[in-house]
Amino acid sequence: MNQRIVDESLRLTFAHTLRAYDAVQLASALTAITSFDKSRFVFITADSDLETAARAEGLQTDNPLGH
């Protein structure tokens, strides 16, 4: 956890009305892949709101409940 993740979490919380821990999870993923092509990664979550936010942020997603 660093200030960049905290700042990104705050932005995500308000941009997508996410719960705090969901925003931290998504912010961590977005921060970790900043220097990579987002299309190479899949964000996996069973939470539909978090999945919607991840897609809006340009990530591919997969929901294990859909299999």
C-alpha positions in Angstrom: 0.0 0.0 0.0 1.4 3.4 -1.0 0.1 6.9 -1.5 -0.5 6.3 -5.2 -2.9 3.4 -4.4 -4.6 5.4 -1.8 -5.2 8.3 -4.2 -6.4 6.0 -7.0 -8.7 4.2 -4.5 -10.2 7.5 -3.5 -10.8 8.4 -7.1 -12.4 5.0 -7.9 -14.6 5.2 -4.8 -16.3 8.3 -6.1 -16.1 7.6 -9.8 -17.8 4.2 -9.5 -19.4 4.3 -6.0 -17.3 1.4 -4.9 -16.8 0.2 -1.4 -13.4 1.2 0.1 -11.8 -2.3 0.0 -13.1 -2.9 -3.6 -11.6 0.4 -4.6 -8.3 -0.6 -3.1 -8.3 -4.0 -4.9 -9.0 -2.3 -8.3 -6.5 0.5 -7.6 -3.8 -2.0 -6.8 -4.4 -3.8 -10.0 -4.5 -0.6 -12.1 -1.3 0.7 -10.4 0.5 -2.6 -10.9 -0.1 -2.7 -14.6 0.5 1.0 -15.5 3.5 0.2 -17.6 1.9 -2.8 -19.4 -0.8 -3.2 -22.0 -4.0 -3.6 -20.1 -5.3 -6.1 -22.7 -2.8 -8.6 -21.4 -4.5 -8.9 -18.1 -7.8 -10.2 -16.8 -9.3 -8.8 -13.6 -11.1 -11.6 -11.8 -13.9 -10.8 -9.3 -17.2 -12.3 -8.2 -18.6 -8.8 -7.3 -20.7 -7.3 -10.1 -20.2 -3.7 -9.1 -16.4 -4.2 -9.0 -16.5 -6.0 -12.3 -18.4 -3.1 -13.9 -15.9 -0.6 -12.5 -13.0 -2.6 -13.8 -14.5 -2.7 -17.2 -15.1 1.0 -17.2 -11.4 1.5 -16.3 -10.4 -0.5 -19.4 -9.7 -3.9 -17.9 -10.9 -7.3 -19.2 -12.8 -9.1 -16.5 -14.0 -12.5 -15.6 -16.5 -13.5 -13.0 -16.0 -17.1 -11.7 -19.7 -17.2 -10.8 -20.6 -17.1 -14.4 -19.0 -20.5 -15.2 
